[in-house]
Amino acid sequence: MMIDQKNTVTLPVYNSYTGETIGTVPQATSEDVMQALDLAKKGEAIGKNMPAAARVAILKKAVILMEQEFDVLSNLIATEGVKTISQARKEVERALNTMQLSAEEAARISGATIPFNAVAGSEDRVGYELKCPIGIVVAITPFNDPLNLVCHKLGPAIAAGNPVILKPSDYTPLIALKFGEILYEAGLPKEMLSIITGAPEHFGDALISDERVRLISFTGGVAAAEAIQRKAGLKKIVMELGSNSPVIVLSDADVADAVVSCVSGAFFASGQNCVGVKRIFIDAGIFDSFVAQFTSQTAALKIGSPLTEDVDIGPIVSQQAIAQIDSYVEESIKNGAKLIAGGKAVGASYVPTILVAECSNDIANCKEVFGPVVTLSKVENLEQAITNCNKSPFGLHAAIFTNDINNAHKAIKGLECGGVIVNDSTDYRIDAMPFGGVKLSGIGREGVKSTIEAMSETKVVCFKLKL
């Protein structure tokens, strides 16, 4: 923890593949949270008075230090997290981009002039709007992108001049602590960042409900999000939650390209990806060909230690998560789905699993499974595909493969989601784009610029002149 913790209780952090203990972190208490909030209140004044040039310098220095620690950061992600080493390196590359974007956006936070004289009686008035730091931010991050999602919250918060209290996942706290050290070394005042670790039942209510907190940025599950909303009180909330991302593949698509993209999208990070491909609706005319190619390419994926260079499938985050995946697969089969491949765990990993189901299978259509499981369904036309995509209570990303621009636009208009990807997997994302969902998939938008906007308040300034 980055504050002087009073409690001496520690919790182990495990290698997600071997189960070995690789470190310990403090178990925070409500007293620790109060100390962090007191510190952040001091940071609020520091951030409010920190020039943009100083914030830019800190963020740019952090990028340099991250580049120097590239291998350390990658290995931490692959050791305590769920990604293979090659996937972990990609995450560090994205995190570098996120922090670079934060530095660039910090230099161009601006308001606008307001045409007061457009209103009769206000001809003698001029003014503008300022963007000011919102205040103390609480950031809560998950295990599946343990560095880049931290960067997506801390980078914009620092860019906007806000202090942050970060609560990383209990599974992946070490990478967050390492990143905190990098920010301190880059010159971030310690009052502007505290990291709270341990099981939230010991301190969560105090952290969420305190009136000094002005914004909560949460990435995680729906149940936790609902609990946060009930306890938060009057403060701004940005949430990126669950998903059940669908893909439509039409007969006019490049089927080979769609297969490659969907295999990658379904099984990257062992399917523990909020925008990973979960449901694929395939035109009846190409269904058998697609299933054969998809099954063949999935079978070629290699399962093993995430630190091995050529491994494609690493660990599931916990045995409890494996049990949940098993339960989902079993429920889908009972509901009429046919198991084509996988459907079992191997050690800490889960074999990439393919189900074939009718569109009427509401288990596949409506439930979220956070693992390497994908359901393939046959559709007769685009309208049927869109209808079934929208059955889900989630709406983060959706995708369509087609070479007909009219079909693409029909899907864009009809799909209920935060983002539509055309001729690529649902898991395509750059860190500059607005990112978020509708329905149970979230509130607001992330992405560096969008997050800075959420973490800023608008102050209107008006001068009455003697002309």
C-alpha positions as CSV (number, residue, x, y, z in Angstrom):
1,M,0.0,0.0,0.0
2,M,1.2,3.5,-0.7
3,I,0.1,4.9,2.7
4,D,1.3,4.2,6.2
5,Q,-0.9,1.2,6.9
6,K,-1.8,0.4,10.5
7,N,-3.0,-3.2,9.9
8,T,-0.3,-5.8,9.7
9,V,-2.4,-8.5,8.0
10,T,-1.2,-9.5,4.6
11,L,-2.7,-11.6,1.8
12,P,-0.9,-13.9,-0.6
13,V,-0.7,-13.2,-4.4
14,Y,-0.5,-16.3,-6.5
15,N,1.0,-17.4,-9.8
16,S,-2.3,-17.9,-11.7
17,Y,-0.9,-20.9,-13.6
18,T,1.2,-22.8,-11.0
19,G,-0.7,-21.7,-7.8
20,E,2.6,-20.8,-6.2
21,T,2.8,-17.7,-3.9
22,I,4.7,-14.9,-5.6
23,G,4.1,-12.1,-3.1
24,T,1.9,-10.6,-0.5
25,V,-0.1,-7.4,-0.2
26,P,-1.6,-5.6,2.8
27,Q,-5.2,-6.1,3.8
28,A,-6.6,-2.6,4.0
29,T,-9.1,-1.5,6.6
30,S,-11.6,1.4,6.9
31,E,-9.0,3.3,8.9
32,D,-6.5,2.9,5.9
33,V,-9.2,4.3,3.6
34,M,-9.8,7.3,5.8
35,Q,-6.0,8.0,5.7
36,A,-6.0,7.6,1.9
37,L,-8.9,10.0,1.6
38,D,-7.2,12.6,3.9
39,L,-4.1,12.3,1.7
40,A,-6.2,12.6,-1.4
41,K,-7.9,15.8,-0.1
42,K,-4.4,17.4,0.1
43,G,-3.7,16.0,-3.4
44,E,-6.9,17.8,-4.6
45,A,-5.4,21.2,-3.8
46,I,-2.0,20.1,-5.4
47,G,-3.7,18.9,-8.6
48,K,-5.9,21.9,-8.9
49,N,-2.9,24.2,-8.9
50,M,-0.6,22.0,-11.0
51,P,0.1,23.6,-14.4
52,A,-0.7,21.5,-17.5
53,A,3.0,21.5,-18.4
54,A,3.8,19.8,-15.1
55,R,1.1,17.1,-15.6
56,V,2.4,16.5,-19.2
57,A,6.0,16.2,-17.9
58,I,5.0,13.6,-15.3
59,L,3.0,11.5,-17.8
60,K,5.8,11.6,-20.4
61,K,8.4,10.6,-17.8
62,A,6.1,7.7,-16.8
63,V,6.1,6.5,-20.4
64,I,9.9,6.5,-20.5
65,L,10.1,4.6,-17.2
66,M,7.6,2.1,-18.4
67,E,9.6,1.5,-21.6
68,Q,12.7,0.8,-19.4
69,E,10.6,-1.6,-17.3
70,F,8.9,-3.2,-20.3
71,D,10.1,-6.8,-19.6
72,V,9.4,-6.5,-15.8
73,L,5.8,-5.3,-16.5
74,S,5.2,-8.0,-19.1
75,N,6.4,-10.8,-16.9
76,L,4.3,-9.6,-14.0
77,I,1.2,-9.6,-16.1
78,A,1.9,-13.1,-17.4
79,T,2.7,-14.4,-13.9
80,E,-0.1,-13.1,-11.7
81,G,-2.6,-12.5,-14.5
82,V,-4.2,-14.6,-17.2
83,K,-2.4,-13.6,-20.4
84,T,0.4,-15.4,-22.1
85,I,3.7,-13.6,-22.3
86,S,3.1,-12.5,-25.9
87,Q,-0.3,-11.2,-25.0
88,A,1.2,-9.5,-21.9
89,R,3.7,-7.6,-24.1
90,K,0.8,-6.4,-26.3
91,E,-0.9,-5.1,-23.1
92,V,2.2,-3.2,-22.1
93,E,2.5,-1.7,-25.6
94,R,-1.2,-0.6,-25.3
95,A,-0.5,0.8,-21.8
96,L,2.4,2.9,-23.2
97,N,0.0,4.3,-25.8
98,T,-2.6,5.0,-23.2
99,M,-0.1,7.0,-21.1
100,Q,1.3,8.8,-24.2
101,L,-2.3,9.8,-25.2
102,S,-2.9,11.0,-21.6
103,A,0.1,13.2,-21.9
104,E,-1.0,14.6,-25.2
105,E,-4.5,15.3,-24.0
106,A,-3.3,16.9,-20.8
107,A,-1.7,19.6,-23.1
108,R,-5.0,20.4,-24.9
109,I,-7.7,20.4,-22.2
110,S,-9.7,23.5,-23.2
111,G,-13.1,25.1,-22.8
112,A,-14.8,27.4,-25.3
113,T,-16.0,31.0,-25.6
114,I,-19.7,31.6,-24.9
115,P,-21.7,34.0,-27.1
116,F,-23.4,35.9,-24.3
117,N,-24.1,38.7,-26.7
118,A,-26.3,36.5,-28.8
119,V,-29.0,37.1,-26.3
120,A,-30.8,40.5,-26.2
121,G,-29.8,42.4,-23.1
122,S,-26.4,40.7,-22.9
123,E,-24.5,42.8,-25.5
124,D,-22.1,44.0,-22.9
125,R,-21.1,40.5,-21.7
126,V,-18.3,38.2,-22.8
127,G,-17.1,34.9,-21.3
128,Y,-15.9,31.4,-21.6
129,E,-15.9,28.0,-20.0
130,L,-13.0,26.4,-18.0
131,K,-12.4,22.7,-17.5
132,C,-11.5,22.1,-13.8
133,P,-10.5,18.9,-12.0
134,I,-13.5,17.1,-10.6
135,G,-11.7,16.1,-7.4
136,I,-11.0,12.8,-5.7
137,V,-11.4,9.8,-8.0
138,V,-11.8,6.2,-6.9
139,A,-10.7,3.8,-9.5
140,I,-11.6,0.1,-9.3
141,T,-9.9,-2.3,-11.9
142,P,-10.3,-6.0,-12.8
143,F,-7.7,-8.8,-13.4
144,N,-8.0,-9.3,-17.1
145,D,-6.2,-6.1,-18.2
146,P,-4.3,-5.4,-15.0
147,L,-2.0,-2.7,-16.3
148,N,-3.8,-1.0,-19.3
149,L,-7.1,-0.6,-17.4
150,V,-5.2,1.0,-14.5
151,C,-3.6,3.3,-17.1
152,H,-7.0,4.1,-18.6
153,K,-8.1,5.5,-15.2
154,L,-4.9,6.9,-13.7
155,G,-3.5,8.5,-16.9
156,P,-6.6,10.7,-17.6
157,A,-7.1,11.4,-13.9
158,I,-3.6,12.8,-13.7
159,A,-4.0,14.6,-17.0
160,A,-7.1,16.4,-15.6
161,G,-5.4,17.2,-12.3
162,N,-7.2,14.8,-10.0
163,P,-6.0,12.7,-7.1
164,V,-6.8,9.0,-7.3
165,I,-7.4,6.1,-4.9
166,L,-6.8,2.9,-6.8
167,K,-8.3,-0.5,-5.8
168,P,-6.8,-3.1,-8.2
169,S,-8.1,-6.7,-8.5
170,D,-7.1,-9.0,-5.6
171,Y,-5.7,-11.4,-8.3
172,T,-3.4,-8.8,-9.9
173,P,-2.3,-6.2,-7.3
174,L,1.5,-6.4,-7.9
175,I,1.4,-4.9,-11.4
176,A,-0.7,-2.0,-10.0
177,L,1.8,-1.4,-7.2
178,K,4.7,-1.5,-9.7
179,F,3.0,1.1,-11.8
180,G,2.4,3.3,-8.8
181,E,6.1,3.2,-8.1
182,I,6.7,4.3,-11.7
183,L,4.3,7.2,-11.3
184,Y,6.0,8.3,-8.1
185,E,9.4,8.1,-9.8
186,A,8.0,10.2,-12.7
187,G,7.3,13.0,-10.2
188,L,3.7,12.4,-9.2
189,P,3.1,13.9,-5.7
190,K,2.3,11.1,-3.3
191,E,-0.8,12.9,-2.2
192,M,-2.2,12.3,-5.7
193,L,-2.1,8.5,-5.6
194,S,-2.9,5.9,-3.0
195,I,-3.3,2.2,-3.8
196,I,-5.6,0.1,-1.5
197,T,-5.2,-3.7,-1.6
198,G,-7.1,-6.6,-0.1
199,A,-10.6,-7.9,0.1
200,P,-13.0,-5.0,-0.2
201,E,-15.5,-6.3,2.4
202,H,-13.1,-4.8,5.0
203,F,-13.2,-1.3,3.6
204,G,-15.3,-1.0,0.5
205,D,-18.3,0.9,2.0
206,A,-16.1,3.5,3.5
207,L,-14.3,4.0,0.2
208,I,-17.4,4.2,-2.0
209,S,-19.8,6.2,0.2
210,D,-17.5,9.0,1.5
211,E,-18.7,12.4,0.3
212,R,-15.2,13.6,-0.5
213,V,-15.1,11.2,-3.4
214,R,-16.4,13.0,-6.5
215,L,-16.1,10.2,-9.2
216,I,-16.0,6.4,-9.1
217,S,-14.6,4.7,-12.2
218,F,-15.4,1.0,-12.0
219,T,-14.6,-1.9,-14.4
220,G,-16.1,-5.2,-13.3
221,G,-19.3,-7.2,-12.9
222,V,-22.9,-6.2,-12.8
223,A,-23.6,-7.3,-9.2
224,A,-20.7,-5.3,-7.8
225,A,-21.7,-2.3,-9.9
226,E,-25.3,-2.4,-8.5
227,A,-23.9,-2.6,-5.0
228,I,-21.6,0.4,-5.7
229,Q,-24.5,2.5,-7.1
230,R,-26.7,1.8,-4.0
231,K,-23.9,3.0,-1.7
232,A,-22.3,5.8,-3.6
233,G,-24.6,8.7,-3.0
234,L,-24.4,11.8,-5.1
235,K,-21.3,11.5,-7.1
236,K,-20.4,10.9,-10.8
237,I,-20.1,7.2,-11.8
238,V,-18.5,5.7,-14.9
239,M,-18.8,1.9,-15.3
240,E,-17.7,-0.6,-17.9
241,L,-19.4,-3.9,-17.0
242,G,-20.3,-7.2,-18.6
243,S,-20.8,-8.3,-22.1
244,N,-21.9,-11.2,-24.4
245,S,-20.5,-9.8,-27.6
246,P,-22.1,-11.1,-30.8
247,V,-20.7,-11.4,-34.3
248,I,-22.7,-11.7,-37.5
249,V,-21.1,-13.5,-40.5
250,L,-23.0,-13.1,-43.8
251,S,-22.7,-15.2,-46.9
252,D,-21.1,-12.3,-48.8
253,A,-18.2,-12.0,-46.3
254,D,-14.6,-13.2,-46.6
255,V,-15.3,-16.4,-44.6
256,A,-11.6,-17.3,-44.1
257,D,-10.9,-13.8,-42.7
258,A,-13.9,-14.0,-40.5
259,V,-12.8,-17.3,-39.0
260,V,-9.3,-16.1,-38.2
261,S,-10.6,-12.9,-36.6
262,C,-13.3,-14.8,-34.6
263,V,-10.9,-17.5,-33.3
264,S,-8.6,-14.8,-32.1
265,G,-11.4,-12.7,-30.7
266,A,-13.0,-15.7,-28.8
267,F,-9.9,-17.1,-27.2
268,F,-7.5,-14.2,-26.6
269,A,-6.6,-14.2,-22.9
270,S,-8.4,-17.5,-22.6
271,G,-11.7,-15.7,-23.3
272,Q,-11.4,-13.5,-20.2
273,N,-12.0,-10.4,-22.2
274,C,-15.0,-8.0,-21.9
275,V,-15.3,-7.6,-25.6
276,G,-14.3,-11.1,-26.6
277,V,-16.4,-13.0,-29.1
278,K,-19.1,-15.0,-27.4
279,R,-21.8,-15.6,-29.9
280,I,-21.5,-16.0,-33.7
281,F,-24.5,-15.9,-35.9
282,I,-23.7,-17.4,-39.3
283,D,-25.6,-17.3,-42.6
284,A,-27.1,-20.7,-43.3
285,G,-25.4,-20.9,-46.7
286,I,-21.9,-20.8,-45.2
287,F,-22.6,-22.3,-41.8
288,D,-21.1,-25.8,-42.3
289,S,-17.9,-24.3,-43.9
290,F,-17.5,-21.8,-41.2
291,V,-18.0,-24.3,-38.4
292,A,-15.4,-26.7,-40.0
293,Q,-12.8,-24.0,-40.4
294,F,-13.4,-22.5,-37.0
295,T,-13.2,-25.9,-35.3
296,S,-9.9,-26.7,-37.1
297,Q,-8.2,-23.5,-36.2
298,T,-9.4,-23.7,-32.6
299,A,-7.9,-27.2,-32.3
300,A,-4.5,-25.8,-33.3
301,L,-4.3,-23.5,-30.3
302,K,-1.7,-24.5,-27.8
303,I,-2.4,-24.7,-24.1
304,G,0.4,-24.4,-21.5
305,S,2.5,-22.1,-19.3
306,P,1.9,-18.5,-20.1
307,L,5.6,-17.8,-19.9
308,T,6.2,-20.1,-22.9
309,E,6.6,-18.1,-26.1
310,D,4.4,-20.2,-28.4
311,V,1.5,-20.8,-26.0
312,D,-1.9,-19.5,-27.0
313,I,-4.1,-20.4,-24.0
314,G,-3.0,-19.6,-20.5
315,P,-4.8,-20.0,-17.2
316,I,-8.3,-19.1,-16.0
317,V,-8.1,-16.7,-13.1
318,S,-9.3,-19.2,-10.4
319,Q,-10.8,-22.6,-9.8
320,Q,-14.0,-20.9,-8.9
321,A,-14.1,-19.3,-12.3
322,I,-13.4,-22.7,-13.9
323,A,-16.4,-24.1,-12.0
324,Q,-18.6,-21.2,-13.3
325,I,-17.5,-21.9,-16.9
326,D,-18.3,-25.6,-16.5
327,S,-21.7,-24.7,-15.1
328,Y,-22.4,-22.5,-18.1
329,V,-21.4,-25.2,-20.6
330,E,-23.5,-27.8,-18.8
331,E,-26.5,-25.5,-18.7
332,S,-26.2,-24.7,-22.4
333,I,-26.0,-28.4,-23.3
334,K,-29.1,-29.1,-21.1
335,N,-30.8,-26.3,-23.0
336,G,-30.1,-28.0,-26.4
337,A,-26.6,-26.9,-27.3
338,K,-24.2,-29.4,-28.9
339,L,-20.6,-29.6,-27.7
340,I,-18.3,-29.5,-30.7
341,A,-14.9,-29.1,-28.9
342,G,-13.5,-28.5,-25.4
343,G,-15.8,-28.4,-22.4
344,K,-13.2,-29.3,-19.8
345,A,-10.4,-27.9,-17.7
346,V,-6.8,-29.0,-18.0
347,G,-5.0,-28.0,-14.8
348,A,-5.4,-24.2,-14.4
349,S,-6.5,-23.8,-18.0
350,Y,-9.8,-24.4,-19.9
351,V,-9.8,-26.1,-23.3
352,P,-11.2,-23.7,-25.9
353,T,-14.9,-24.7,-26.2
354,I,-17.2,-24.5,-29.1
355,L,-21.0,-25.0,-28.8
356,V,-23.5,-25.1,-31.6
357,A,-27.0,-24.0,-30.6
358,E,-30.3,-22.8,-32.0
359,C,-30.9,-19.1,-31.9
360,S,-33.7,-19.9,-29.4
361,N,-31.1,-21.0,-26.8
362,D,-31.5,-18.2,-24.4
363,I,-28.6,-19.4,-22.2
364,A,-26.2,-18.7,-25.0
365,N,-28.0,-15.6,-26.1
366,C,-28.4,-13.9,-22.7
367,K,-25.8,-15.1,-20.2
368,E,-22.3,-13.9,-19.9
369,V,-19.5,-16.5,-19.6
370,F,-16.0,-15.2,-18.8
371,G,-13.9,-17.8,-20.4
372,P,-12.9,-19.5,-23.7
373,V,-16.4,-20.6,-24.8
374,V,-18.1,-19.5,-28.0
375,T,-21.6,-20.5,-29.4
376,L,-22.2,-20.8,-33.1
377,S,-25.8,-20.4,-34.4
378,K,-27.3,-20.6,-37.9
379,V,-29.4,-17.7,-39.2
380,E,-31.5,-17.3,-42.3
381,N,-31.0,-13.6,-42.8
382,L,-29.5,-10.4,-41.3
383,E,-32.8,-9.4,-39.6
384,Q,-32.9,-12.7,-37.6
385,A,-29.2,-12.2,-36.7
386,I,-29.8,-8.7,-35.4
387,T,-32.9,-9.8,-33.4
388,N,-30.9,-12.5,-31.7
389,C,-27.9,-10.2,-31.0
390,N,-30.2,-7.8,-29.2
391,K,-31.7,-10.5,-27.0
392,S,-28.8,-10.2,-24.6
393,P,-29.2,-7.8,-21.6
394,F,-25.7,-6.6,-22.4
395,G,-24.6,-4.3,-25.2
396,L,-20.9,-3.5,-25.3
397,H,-19.5,-4.4,-28.8
398,A,-20.9,-6.2,-31.7
399,A,-19.4,-7.1,-35.1
400,I,-20.5,-7.9,-38.6
401,F,-18.6,-9.5,-41.5
402,T,-20.0,-8.5,-44.9
403,N,-18.9,-6.9,-48.2
404,D,-22.3,-5.2,-48.7
405,I,-22.2,-1.7,-47.3
406,N,-26.0,-1.7,-47.1
407,N,-25.9,-4.7,-44.8
408,A,-23.2,-3.1,-42.7
409,H,-25.4,0.0,-42.2
410,K,-28.4,-2.0,-41.4
411,A,-26.5,-3.7,-38.7
412,I,-25.0,-0.4,-37.4
413,K,-28.5,1.0,-37.1
414,G,-30.1,-2.1,-35.6
415,L,-27.6,-3.4,-33.1
416,E,-28.1,-2.3,-29.5
417,C,-24.5,-1.8,-28.3
418,G,-21.8,0.8,-27.7
419,G,-19.7,-0.1,-30.7
420,V,-20.1,-1.9,-34.0
421,I,-17.0,-3.3,-35.7
422,V,-17.3,-4.1,-39.4
423,N,-15.1,-6.9,-40.9
424,D,-13.2,-7.5,-37.7
425,S,-13.7,-9.1,-34.3
426,T,-15.6,-7.5,-31.4
427,D,-12.4,-7.3,-29.4
428,Y,-10.9,-4.7,-31.7
429,R,-10.2,-1.5,-29.8
430,I,-7.7,1.4,-29.8
431,D,-7.1,3.3,-26.6
432,A,-8.1,6.7,-28.1
433,M,-11.6,5.7,-29.0
434,P,-14.7,6.2,-26.8
435,F,-15.4,2.9,-25.2
436,G,-18.4,1.7,-23.3
437,G,-21.8,0.0,-23.6
438,V,-25.5,0.2,-23.3
439,K,-28.0,-1.8,-21.2
440,L,-26.2,-3.8,-18.5
441,S,-22.8,-3.2,-20.1
442,G,-22.2,0.1,-18.5
443,I,-22.6,3.9,-17.9
444,G,-20.6,6.5,-19.7
445,R,-17.6,6.1,-21.9
446,E,-13.9,5.4,-21.3
447,G,-11.0,6.1,-23.7
448,V,-8.5,8.7,-22.8
449,K,-10.2,11.9,-24.0
450,S,-13.7,10.7,-22.9
451,T,-12.4,9.8,-19.5
452,I,-10.7,13.2,-19.1
453,E,-14.0,14.9,-19.9
454,A,-15.8,12.7,-17.3
455,M,-13.1,13.6,-14.7
456,S,-13.5,17.4,-15.4
457,E,-16.0,19.9,-14.3
458,T,-17.1,22.9,-16.4
459,K,-16.9,26.3,-14.8
460,V,-18.6,29.2,-16.7
461,V,-16.9,32.7,-16.5
462,C,-18.9,35.8,-17.5
463,F,-17.6,39.4,-17.6
464,K,-20.0,42.4,-17.7
465,L,-18.1,45.1,-19.5
466,K,-18.5,48.9,-19.6
467,L,-18.4,49.5,-23.4
